[in-house]
Amino acid sequence: MTTPAEEIKDNTDDIVSSNVSDRHFDVAIIGSGPAGYTASIYTSRAKLKTIIISGSLPGGQLMTTTEVENFPGFPNGITGPELMVNMQQQSERFGTKIVIDEVTRVDFKNRPFKIYTGSEEYTADCVLISTGASPRKLGLKSEGDYSGKGVSYCATCDGPFFRNQEIIVVGGGDTALEEATFLTKFGKSVKIVHRRNELRASKILQERAFENPKIEFIWNSAVVDIKGPSKVATVTIKDITTGAETTLNAGGLFVAIGHEPNTTIFKNQLDLDERGYVVLNNNTRTNIAGVFAAGDVHDHRYRQAITAAGFGCMAALDIEKWLSETRGK
């Protein structure tokens, strides 16, 4: 019996190995996940020849999310991989071609746009970038071992799973304090571990955190290990100044040290902000006519599956309109 993650790979292996004679598309979507899949459903239903170049992890971050309870339409919840399998199958039903491959470079200087992978070159009249963003990680082996088993990167997504538990949040910026404050609605206590002795977060967020009786700060410290029989049970903290280590009981560890948008291949091609996120000029349009973006690759505020899907829908409608207008000239 295959798992949802294996099913995604099984569904696309045949596509990759087939001989693709025509590598020109109306719409090329770089990156899968809720934004890319949703956009492809709309563009393929509109009879636009659409390809998704999924990247090495089809489905994106949701492929590592065990339970999704806040995506509409699933009253009993659904796992992240199952949700992505459903989206992929719905996209394929309308004719989207899905290729599991990494885009290594792009050429947006002339139309049709050129997209290169390790083995192929594709061209497209229109491109949607939905490569997402990746959470910054602590770099611990145990962090990977317990990802989805008590280690999380999204309080809004996973907070309700940690009711009445002791929770640790790592970070000292706005995101860390926002996540910690949100988690106090569910956790018995929330400890914020920060490498320095002062916070980078805005003053108003600091005031709220300091005034919250459920929040405690552990200064000048870093997480060095995570343990538990099957999920997170303890977290080891090291004092950076003294070297002393302390083991704390914890049901959950939330890493809130920022995200990195997956936009390296678009540098010098598109306008990016100081953090590397794609800049949108008009709805989902980038600075290059015919190139659009959707999801976490530009959205550093919400970062939810449902908002990514919403941006994917918006981008698809913008793409349809743009192609109709340009081809009508």
SELUMDO-953929 format. One record per residue (C-alpha): x, y, z; residue number from 1; chain. Coordinates in Angstrom, 3 decimals. Layout:
+----------+----------+----------+-----+---+
|        x |        y |        z |   k | c |
+----------+----------+----------+-----+---+
|        X |        Y |        Z | NUM | A |
...
+----------+----------+----------+-----+---+
***
This chain:
+----------+----------+----------+-----+---+
|        x |        y |        z |   k | c |
+----------+----------+----------+-----+---+
|    0.000 |    0.000 |    0.000 |   1 | A |
|    1.518 |    3.329 |   -1.035 |   2 | A |
|    1.616 |    6.416 |    1.122 |   3 | A |
|    0.292 |    9.743 |   -0.244 |   4 | A |
|    3.877 |   10.949 |   -0.727 |   5 | A |
|    4.736 |    7.807 |   -2.702 |   6 | A |
|    1.520 |    8.166 |   -4.684 |   7 | A |
|    2.525 |   11.619 |   -5.890 |   8 | A |
|    5.808 |   10.227 |   -7.169 |   9 | A |
|    4.119 |    7.200 |   -8.739 |  10 | A |
|    1.624 |    9.399 |  -10.565 |  11 | A |
|    4.357 |   11.433 |  -12.214 |  12 | A |
|    7.144 |    8.955 |  -12.932 |  13 | A |
|    5.565 |    7.931 |  -16.241 |  14 | A |
|    5.243 |   11.571 |  -17.284 |  15 | A |
|    8.913 |   12.243 |  -16.709 |  16 | A |
|   10.058 |    9.163 |  -18.607 |  17 | A |
|    7.764 |    9.775 |  -21.604 |  18 | A |
|    9.035 |   11.392 |  -24.777 |  19 | A |
|    7.706 |   14.965 |  -24.703 |  20 | A |
|    7.734 |   16.008 |  -28.378 |  21 | A |
|    6.282 |   19.466 |  -27.864 |  22 | A |
|    7.951 |   21.460 |  -25.088 |  23 | A |
|    6.126 |   24.732 |  -25.705 |  24 | A |
|    3.224 |   25.645 |  -23.418 |  25 | A |
|    0.727 |   28.424 |  -22.993 |  26 | A |
|    1.469 |   28.438 |  -19.268 |  27 | A |
|    4.495 |   27.080 |  -17.387 |  28 | A |
|    4.164 |   26.858 |  -13.609 |  29 | A |
|    7.425 |   26.606 |  -11.680 |  30 | A |
|    6.786 |   24.913 |   -8.358 |  31 | A |
|    3.881 |   22.881 |   -7.088 |  32 | A |
|    2.047 |   23.146 |   -3.784 |  33 | A |
|   -1.372 |   24.745 |   -3.233 |  34 | A |
|   -0.604 |   27.829 |   -5.340 |  35 | A |
|    0.754 |   25.980 |   -8.358 |  36 | A |
|   -1.817 |   23.191 |   -8.354 |  37 | A |
|   -4.744 |   25.592 |   -7.926 |  38 | A |
|   -3.528 |   27.819 |  -10.734 |  39 | A |
|   -3.088 |   24.812 |  -13.025 |  40 | A |
|   -6.650 |   23.646 |  -12.380 |  41 | A |
|   -7.932 |   27.024 |  -13.559 |  42 | A |
|   -5.627 |   27.401 |  -16.558 |  43 | A |
|   -6.118 |   23.826 |  -17.768 |  44 | A |
|   -9.899 |   24.135 |  -17.436 |  45 | A |
|   -9.615 |   27.287 |  -19.538 |  46 | A |
|   -8.031 |   25.130 |  -22.289 |  47 | A |
|   -4.587 |   26.654 |  -21.841 |  48 | A |
|   -1.807 |   24.118 |  -22.372 |  49 | A |
|   -0.214 |   23.977 |  -18.936 |  50 | A |
|    2.889 |   22.360 |  -17.492 |  51 | A |
|    3.955 |   22.206 |  -13.843 |  52 | A |
|    7.657 |   21.706 |  -13.185 |  53 | A |
|    7.229 |   20.604 |   -9.613 |  54 | A |
|   10.716 |   20.700 |   -8.153 |  55 | A |
|   12.239 |   17.809 |   -6.233 |  56 | A |
|    9.467 |   17.805 |   -3.605 |  57 | A |
|    6.082 |   17.819 |   -5.386 |  58 | A |
|    3.528 |   19.407 |   -3.099 |  59 | A |
|    5.994 |   21.643 |   -1.275 |  60 | A |
|    5.995 |   22.135 |    2.489 |  61 | A |
|    2.661 |   20.374 |    2.962 |  62 | A |
|    4.357 |   17.084 |    2.086 |  63 | A |
|    6.006 |   17.254 |    5.520 |  64 | A |
|    2.837 |   18.297 |    7.379 |  65 | A |
|    1.152 |   15.421 |    9.164 |  66 | A |
|   -2.275 |   16.919 |    9.852 |  67 | A |
|   -4.148 |   19.837 |    8.269 |  68 | A |
|   -7.285 |   20.858 |   10.153 |  69 | A |
|   -7.876 |   24.364 |    8.810 |  70 | A |
|   -8.246 |   23.762 |    5.066 |  71 | A |
|  -11.953 |   24.155 |    4.181 |  72 | A |
|  -13.872 |   21.114 |    2.983 |  73 | A |
|  -12.339 |   18.517 |    5.285 |  74 | A |
|  -14.344 |   18.498 |    8.546 |  75 | A |
|  -12.248 |   15.674 |    9.992 |  76 | A |
|   -8.955 |   17.108 |    8.771 |  77 | A |
|   -6.593 |   15.692 |    6.159 |  78 | A |
|   -2.881 |   15.028 |    6.025 |  79 | A |
|   -0.725 |   17.391 |    4.019 |  80 | A |
|    0.401 |   14.683 |    1.548 |  81 | A |
|   -3.202 |   13.541 |    0.999 |  82 | A |
|   -4.291 |   17.105 |    0.292 |  83 | A |
|   -1.509 |   17.513 |   -2.263 |  84 | A |
|   -2.341 |   14.181 |   -3.929 |  85 | A |
|   -5.949 |   15.336 |   -4.278 |  86 | A |
|   -4.870 |   18.655 |   -5.803 |  87 | A |
|   -2.440 |   16.970 |   -8.166 |  88 | A |
|   -5.043 |   14.468 |   -9.378 |  89 | A |
|   -7.594 |   17.238 |   -9.891 |  90 | A |
|   -5.036 |   19.197 |  -11.903 |  91 | A |
|   -4.142 |   16.173 |  -14.041 |  92 | A |
|   -7.819 |   15.475 |  -14.658 |  93 | A |
|   -8.011 |   18.706 |  -16.669 |  94 | A |
|   -4.887 |   17.926 |  -18.660 |  95 | A |
|   -1.996 |   19.543 |  -16.783 |  96 | A |
|    1.354 |   17.959 |  -17.585 |  97 | A |
|    3.382 |   17.467 |  -14.411 |  98 | A |
|    7.140 |   16.963 |  -14.515 |  99 | A |
|    9.218 |   16.167 |  -11.444 | 100 | A |
|   12.376 |   18.152 |  -12.093 | 101 | A |
|   14.307 |   21.135 |  -10.783 | 102 | A |
|   14.425 |   24.380 |  -12.734 | 103 | A |
|   18.067 |   25.414 |  -12.871 | 104 | A |
|   17.715 |   28.732 |  -14.720 | 105 | A |
|   15.242 |   30.871 |  -16.603 | 106 | A |
|   15.396 |   33.436 |  -19.375 | 107 | A |
|   12.661 |   36.050 |  -19.122 | 108 | A |
|   14.318 |   38.586 |  -21.436 | 109 | A |
|   12.339 |   37.589 |  -24.513 | 110 | A |
|    9.115 |   35.768 |  -25.294 | 111 | A |
|    8.506 |   32.950 |  -25.439 | 112 | A |
|   10.146 |   32.588 |  -22.054 | 113 | A |
|   12.744 |   29.855 |  -21.630 | 114 | A |
|   12.868 |   27.504 |  -18.657 | 115 | A |
|   15.775 |   25.102 |  -18.203 | 116 | A |
|   15.983 |   21.991 |  -16.037 | 117 | A |
|   18.906 |   19.637 |  -15.668 | 118 | A |
|   17.886 |   17.734 |  -18.789 | 119 | A |
|   15.289 |   19.718 |  -20.731 | 120 | A |
|   14.414 |   23.149 |  -22.094 | 121 | A |
|   10.806 |   24.353 |  -22.099 | 122 | A |
|    9.271 |   27.496 |  -23.554 | 123 | A |
|    6.079 |   29.245 |  -22.527 | 124 | A |
|    4.046 |   32.296 |  -23.426 | 125 | A |
|    3.331 |   32.899 |  -19.758 | 126 | A |
|    5.056 |   31.821 |  -16.528 | 127 | A |
|    3.758 |   31.490 |  -12.980 | 128 | A |
|    6.297 |   31.361 |  -10.163 | 129 | A |
|    5.031 |   29.385 |   -7.184 | 130 | A |
|    8.280 |   28.101 |   -5.718 | 131 | A |
|    7.296 |   28.994 |   -2.144 | 132 | A |
|    9.559 |   29.708 |    0.796 | 133 | A |
|   11.479 |   27.435 |    3.118 | 134 | A |
|   11.618 |   27.898 |    6.897 | 135 | A |
|   15.045 |   28.582 |    8.329 | 136 | A |
|   16.092 |   25.671 |   10.478 | 137 | A |
|   18.295 |   25.165 |   13.511 | 138 | A |
|   20.462 |   22.655 |   11.675 | 139 | A |
|   20.181 |   19.883 |   14.259 | 140 | A |
|   19.880 |   16.242 |   13.213 | 141 | A |
|   17.207 |   15.743 |   15.861 | 142 | A |
|   15.269 |   18.666 |   14.390 | 143 | A |
|   14.777 |   16.670 |   11.212 | 144 | A |
|   14.017 |   13.494 |   13.148 | 145 | A |
|   11.142 |   15.161 |   15.007 | 146 | A |
|    9.802 |   17.381 |   12.214 | 147 | A |
|    6.058 |   16.803 |   12.220 | 148 | A |
|    6.416 |   14.957 |   15.533 | 149 | A |
|    6.425 |   17.980 |   17.800 | 150 | A |
|    8.790 |   20.211 |   15.833 | 151 | A |
|    6.848 |   22.794 |   13.837 | 152 | A |
|    7.465 |   25.963 |   11.841 | 153 | A |
|    3.915 |   27.348 |   11.887 | 154 | A |
|    1.957 |   28.117 |   15.052 | 155 | A |
|   -1.194 |   29.031 |   13.144 | 156 | A |
|   -1.104 |   25.646 |   11.411 | 157 | A |
|   -0.205 |   23.421 |   14.357 | 158 | A |
|   -0.935 |   25.317 |   17.578 | 159 | A |
|   -4.223 |   23.532 |   18.388 | 160 | A |
|   -2.396 |   20.174 |   18.492 | 161 | A |
|   -0.475 |   21.320 |   21.592 | 162 | A |
|   -3.281 |   22.001 |   24.048 | 163 | A |
|   -2.201 |   22.000 |   27.702 | 164 | A |
|    1.403 |   21.217 |   26.800 | 165 | A |
|    4.645 |   22.989 |   27.601 | 166 | A |
|    5.850 |   24.689 |   24.436 | 167 | A |
|    9.203 |   26.158 |   23.428 | 168 | A |
|    9.581 |   28.834 |   20.738 | 169 | A |
|   12.981 |   29.663 |   19.230 | 170 | A |
|   13.595 |   33.192 |   17.954 | 171 | A |
|   13.583 |   36.853 |   18.938 | 172 | A |
|   11.897 |   38.695 |   16.093 | 173 | A |
|    8.316 |   39.661 |   15.327 | 174 | A |
|    7.436 |   36.178 |   14.079 | 175 | A |
|    8.695 |   34.473 |   17.226 | 176 | A |
|    6.728 |   36.785 |   19.524 | 177 | A |
|    3.598 |   36.600 |   17.408 | 178 | A |
|    3.783 |   32.807 |   17.382 | 179 | A |
|    4.498 |   32.619 |   21.114 | 180 | A |
|    1.575 |   34.892 |   21.956 | 181 | A |
|   -0.724 |   32.843 |   19.714 | 182 | A |
|    0.452 |   29.593 |   21.303 | 183 | A |
|   -0.513 |   30.796 |   24.793 | 184 | A |
|   -4.116 |   30.179 |   23.734 | 185 | A |
|   -3.373 |   26.466 |   23.715 | 186 | A |
|   -0.237 |   25.660 |   25.693 | 187 | A |
|    0.156 |   25.359 |   29.435 | 188 | A |
|    3.259 |   27.537 |   29.161 | 189 | A |
|    5.448 |   29.023 |   26.423 | 190 | A |
|    9.190 |   29.526 |   26.794 | 191 | A |
|   10.971 |   31.737 |   24.247 | 192 | A |
|   14.607 |   30.762 |   23.684 | 193 | A |
|   16.734 |   33.540 |   22.208 | 194 | A |
|   20.460 |   33.678 |   21.440 | 195 | A |
|   20.812 |   37.257 |   22.654 | 196 | A |
|   19.837 |   39.197 |   25.769 | 197 | A |
|   17.490 |   41.521 |   23.902 | 198 | A |
|   14.808 |   41.126 |   21.266 | 199 | A |
|   14.678 |   42.355 |   17.668 | 200 | A |
|   10.876 |   42.402 |   17.663 | 201 | A |
|    8.816 |   45.587 |   17.578 | 202 | A |
|    8.165 |   47.319 |   20.898 | 203 | A |
|    4.430 |   46.635 |   20.896 | 204 | A |
|    4.985 |   42.905 |   20.452 | 205 | A |
|    7.631 |   42.907 |   23.165 | 206 | A |
|    5.275 |   44.633 |   25.582 | 207 | A |
|    2.530 |   42.103 |   24.924 | 208 | A |
|    4.909 |   39.186 |   25.406 | 209 | A |
|    6.439 |   40.562 |   28.612 | 210 | A |
|    2.976 |   41.173 |   30.047 | 211 | A |
|    1.686 |   37.692 |   29.193 | 212 | A |
|    1.884 |   35.504 |   32.321 | 213 | A |
|    2.199 |   32.332 |   30.256 | 214 | A |
|    5.382 |   33.502 |   28.472 | 215 | A |
|    8.871 |   33.071 |   29.933 | 216 | A |
|   12.149 |   34.134 |   28.276 | 217 | A |
|   15.381 |   32.148 |   28.252 | 218 | A |
|   18.138 |   34.544 |   27.197 | 219 | A |
|   21.579 |   33.973 |   25.652 | 220 | A |
|   20.647 |   30.389 |   24.861 | 221 | A |
|   20.293 |   27.987 |   21.956 | 222 | A |
|   18.576 |   24.657 |   21.440 | 223 | A |
|   21.189 |   21.911 |   21.040 | 224 | A |
|   19.126 |   18.706 |   21.128 | 225 | A |
|   15.597 |   17.334 |   20.969 | 226 | A |
|   14.554 |   13.960 |   22.394 | 227 | A |
|   11.497 |   11.799 |   22.902 | 228 | A |
|   10.363 |    8.197 |   22.466 | 229 | A |
|    8.217 |    8.897 |   19.389 | 230 | A |
|    7.607 |   12.642 |   19.508 | 231 | A |
|    9.172 |   15.641 |   21.239 | 232 | A |
|    9.375 |   15.135 |   25.008 | 233 | A |
|   12.459 |   17.121 |   26.052 | 234 | A |
|   14.545 |   19.952 |   24.625 | 235 | A |
|   18.137 |   20.624 |   25.682 | 236 | A |
|   19.135 |   24.280 |   25.971 | 237 | A |
|   22.724 |   25.551 |   26.098 | 238 | A |
|   23.682 |   28.848 |   27.725 | 239 | A |
|   25.932 |   30.528 |   25.166 | 240 | A |
|   27.846 |   32.544 |   27.782 | 241 | A |
|   28.531 |   29.786 |   30.323 | 242 | A |
|   28.209 |   26.631 |   28.240 | 243 | A |
|   25.843 |   25.111 |   30.794 | 244 | A |
|   23.153 |   22.822 |   29.424 | 245 | A |
|   19.626 |   22.408 |   30.767 | 246 | A |
|   17.012 |   19.867 |   29.724 | 247 | A |
|   13.419 |   21.094 |   29.649 | 248 | A |
|   10.216 |   19.102 |   29.333 | 249 | A |
|    8.342 |   20.142 |   26.206 | 250 | A |
|    5.547 |   18.742 |   24.094 | 251 | A |
|    6.342 |   20.996 |   21.174 | 252 | A |
|    9.155 |   23.074 |   19.696 | 253 | A |
|    8.315 |   25.912 |   17.299 | 254 | A |
|   11.193 |   27.263 |   15.236 | 255 | A |
|   10.465 |   30.897 |   14.348 | 256 | A |
|   13.713 |   32.274 |   12.972 | 257 | A |
|   12.374 |   33.324 |    9.588 | 258 | A |
|   11.807 |   31.996 |    6.083 | 259 | A |
|   13.873 |   32.049 |    2.903 | 260 | A |
|   11.929 |   32.530 |   -0.349 | 261 | A |
|   12.974 |   30.079 |   -3.038 | 262 | A |
|   13.960 |   32.735 |   -5.559 | 263 | A |
|   17.682 |   32.244 |   -6.162 | 264 | A |
|   17.218 |   31.373 |   -9.848 | 265 | A |
|   15.200 |   34.565 |  -10.411 | 266 | A |
|   17.863 |   37.012 |   -9.228 | 267 | A |
|   18.739 |   39.534 |  -11.952 | 268 | A |
|   15.582 |   38.428 |  -13.775 | 269 | A |
|   12.789 |   39.727 |  -11.529 | 270 | A |
|   12.371 |   42.491 |   -8.963 | 271 | A |
|   12.920 |   41.002 |   -5.504 | 272 | A |
|   12.689 |   42.811 |   -2.177 | 273 | A |
|   15.533 |   43.021 |    0.344 | 274 | A |
|   14.565 |   39.622 |    1.766 | 275 | A |
|   14.385 |   37.953 |   -1.634 | 276 | A |
|   10.604 |   37.793 |   -2.005 | 277 | A |
|    9.101 |   38.449 |   -5.444 | 278 | A |
|    7.696 |   41.978 |   -5.705 | 279 | A |
|    4.208 |   42.204 |   -7.203 | 280 | A |
|    3.268 |   45.355 |   -9.088 | 281 | A |
|   -0.367 |   44.811 |  -10.013 | 282 | A |
|   -2.331 |   41.978 |   -8.417 | 283 | A |
|   -0.202 |   38.898 |   -9.175 | 284 | A |
|    1.956 |   40.473 |  -11.902 | 285 | A |
|    5.714 |   40.847 |  -11.558 | 286 | A |
|    7.778 |   43.584 |  -13.208 | 287 | A |
|    8.002 |   41.462 |  -16.357 | 288 | A |
|    4.885 |   41.304 |  -18.515 | 289 | A |
|    3.729 |   37.706 |  -18.748 | 290 | A |
|    5.445 |   36.539 |  -15.567 | 291 | A |
|    3.254 |   36.136 |  -12.492 | 292 | A |
|    3.772 |   34.904 |   -8.924 | 293 | A |
|    1.568 |   33.220 |   -6.341 | 294 | A |
|    1.924 |   31.893 |   -2.799 | 295 | A |
|    4.683 |   32.055 |   -0.224 | 296 | A |
|    7.235 |   33.138 |   -2.835 | 297 | A |
|    5.816 |   36.663 |   -2.429 | 298 | A |
|    3.559 |   36.328 |    0.631 | 299 | A |
|    5.675 |   36.637 |    3.759 | 300 | A |
|    2.725 |   37.608 |    5.954 | 301 | A |
|    0.102 |   34.841 |    5.855 | 302 | A |
|    1.928 |   31.709 |    4.635 | 303 | A |
|   -1.137 |   29.453 |    4.758 | 304 | A |
|   -2.206 |   26.695 |    2.365 | 305 | A |
|   -5.558 |   28.373 |    1.806 | 306 | A |
|   -4.057 |   31.792 |    1.045 | 307 | A |
|   -1.524 |   30.197 |   -1.316 | 308 | A |
|   -4.396 |   28.447 |   -3.111 | 309 | A |
|   -6.257 |   31.757 |   -3.260 | 310 | A |
|   -3.260 |   33.507 |   -4.795 | 311 | A |
|   -2.985 |   30.621 |   -7.277 | 312 | A |
|   -6.576 |   31.209 |   -8.356 | 313 | A |
|   -5.978 |   34.958 |   -8.688 | 314 | A |
|   -2.841 |   34.387 |  -10.745 | 315 | A |
|   -4.611 |   31.978 |  -13.088 | 316 | A |
|   -7.384 |   34.485 |  -13.742 | 317 | A |
|   -4.804 |   37.221 |  -14.322 | 318 | A |
|   -2.954 |   34.921 |  -16.718 | 319 | A |
|   -6.095 |   34.097 |  -18.700 | 320 | A |
|   -6.905 |   37.793 |  -19.030 | 321 | A |
|   -3.342 |   38.738 |  -19.987 | 322 | A |
|   -3.058 |   36.037 |  -22.640 | 323 | A |
|   -6.455 |   36.954 |  -24.060 | 324 | A |
|   -5.477 |   40.619 |  -24.287 | 325 | A |
|   -2.025 |   40.057 |  -25.778 | 326 | A |
|   -3.168 |   37.459 |  -28.284 | 327 | A |
|   -6.054 |   39.656 |  -29.324 | 328 | A |
|   -3.694 |   42.406 |  -30.448 | 329 | A |
+----------+----------+----------+-----+---+
***
